[in-house]
């Protein structure tokens, strides 16, 4: 009877951000004690959530890089071809019977000048007010090569390179 009327004060715990069951649920599949020992699991789960947050952004970055590579490869595939003309060499009145390549011109121009590359392609599309994102362009390049070639031809026309 000595304890009657006495109120026992208990320490009221503040609810943690994640309860123990939630932590252990998230730790399922971890190796060793990280899956069932709370002290270890809480650290591993926190780190896993950090990786998860970071990698959601990395996933988008990697997808964008892949789209750019695919667009670049497709534009180079449909790019301007290197054309070499044959011309007769003439020396005074005599015309040599052979045709020779214009090697001086062909060697002075690098292949990158003769091909439509990704940056030129995207710049010309933007200038021509063609609003297609990289994901759509990549999908077109893979699944609809004729449609993509039409876009490349449009870019060539806008840049003044003519159409193959």
C-alpha positions in Angstrom: 0.0 0.0 0.0 3.0 2.2 0.2 3.0 2.7 -3.5 -0.6 3.8 -3.8 -1.1 7.3 -5.0 2.4 7.6 -6.3 2.7 8.2 -10.0 5.6 6.5 -11.6 7.4 8.7 -14.1 8.6 6.7 -17.1 10.9 8.1 -19.6 8.9 8.8 -22.7 10.9 7.9 -25.7 10.5 10.1 -28.7 9.7 8.0 -31.7 12.8 7.6 -33.9 12.6 8.5 -37.6 12.3 4.8 -38.4 11.2 2.1 -36.1 13.1 -1.0 -35.4 10.9 -3.2 -37.5 11.1 -0.9 -40.4 14.9 -0.9 -40.2 15.1 -4.7 -40.1 12.6 -4.9 -42.9 14.8 -2.7 -45.1 17.9 -4.8 -44.0 16.5 -8.0 -45.4 18.9 -9.6 -47.8 22.0 -8.0 -46.2 24.9 -10.3 -45.3 25.9 -11.4 -41.8 24.6 -9.7 -38.7 23.6 -6.6 -40.7 20.2 -8.3 -41.5 19.2 -9.1 -37.9 21.3 -7.1 -35.5 19.7 -3.7 -35.1 22.8 -1.7 -34.2 24.6 -2.9 -37.3 21.5 -2.9 -39.5 20.7 0.8 -38.8 24.1 1.9 -40.1 23.9 -0.4 -43.2 20.4 0.7 -44.0 21.3 4.4 -43.7 24.3 3.9 -46.0 22.1 1.8 -48.4 19.6 4.7 -48.6 22.4 7.1 -49.3 23.6 4.9 -52.2 20.0 4.6 -53.4 19.6 8.4 -53.5 22.9 8.9 -55.3 22.4 6.1 -57.8 18.9 7.4 -58.9 20.8 10.4 -60.3 23.6 8.4 -61.7 21.1 6.2 -63.6 19.7 9.3 -65.3 23.2 10.5 -66.1 24.2 7.1 -67.6 21.0 6.9 -69.7 21.7 10.3 -71.1 25.3 9.4 -72.0 24.0 6.3 -73.8 21.5 8.3 -75.8 24.2 10.8 -76.9 26.4 7.9 -78.0 23.7 6.3 -80.0 22.7 9.6 -81.7 26.3 10.4 -82.5 26.9 6.9 -84.0 23.7 7.2 -86.1 24.5 10.8 -87.3 28.0 9.6 -88.3 26.5 6.6 -90.1 24.3 8.9 -92.2 26.8 11.7 -92.4 28.3 13.3 -95.5 30.5 10.9 -97.4 34.0 11.7 -98.5 33.8 12.4 -102.2 37.0 12.4 -104.2 36.9 13.7 -107.8 39.1 12.6 -110.6 40.7 15.3 -112.7 43.1 15.0 -115.7 46.5 16.5 -115.1 47.5 18.9 -117.8 51.0 20.2 -118.4 51.0 23.0 -121.0 49.5 21.7 -124.2 50.0 18.0 -123.4 47.2 16.3 -121.5 48.3 13.3 -119.5 46.1 10.3 -120.2 45.7 9.4 -116.5 43.2 10.7 -114.0 44.6 11.4 -110.5 42.8 11.9 -107.2 42.8 15.3 -105.7 44.9 14.1 -102.8 45.9 17.5 -101.7 42.3 18.5 -101.0 41.3 15.2 -99.5 44.2 15.1 -97.1 43.8 18.7 -96.0 40.2 18.1 -95.0 39.8 16.0 -92.0 37.0 13.4 -91.8 35.4 15.3 -88.9 34.8 18.2 -91.2 33.0 16.0 -93.7 30.7 14.2 -91.2 27.8 15.6 -89.3 28.7 15.0 -85.7 26.5 15.0 -82.6 27.1 18.6 -81.6 26.5 20.0 -85.0 23.4 17.8 -85.4 21.8 19.0 -82.1 22.7 22.6 -82.7 21.1 22.6 -86.2 18.0 20.8 -84.9 17.6 23.5 -82.2 18.2 26.3 -84.8 15.6 24.7 -87.1 13.2 24.6 -84.1 12.9 20.8 -84.2 12.0 19.9 -80.6 13.0 16.3 -80.1 14.7 15.2 -76.9 17.7 12.9 -76.8 15.7 9.9 -75.7 13.3 10.2 -78.7 16.2 10.8 -81.1 18.0 7.7 -79.8 14.8 5.7 -80.2 14.3 7.0 -83.7 17.9 6.1 -84.6 17.6 2.5 -83.4 14.0 1.6 -84.4 13.2 4.0 -87.3 16.5 4.5 -89.2 14.7 5.9 -92.3 13.0 8.6 -90.2 16.3 9.4 -88.5 18.0 9.7 -91.9 15.3 12.2 -92.9 16.3 14.3 -89.9 20.0 14.0 -90.8 19.2 15.0 -94.4 17.3 18.0 -93.1 20.3 19.0 -90.9 22.6 18.6 -93.9 20.3 20.8 -96.0 20.3 23.4 -93.3 24.1 23.3 -93.0 24.5 23.6 -96.7 26.2 20.3 -97.2 23.6 18.9 -99.6 22.0 15.4 -99.5 23.7 12.2 -100.5 
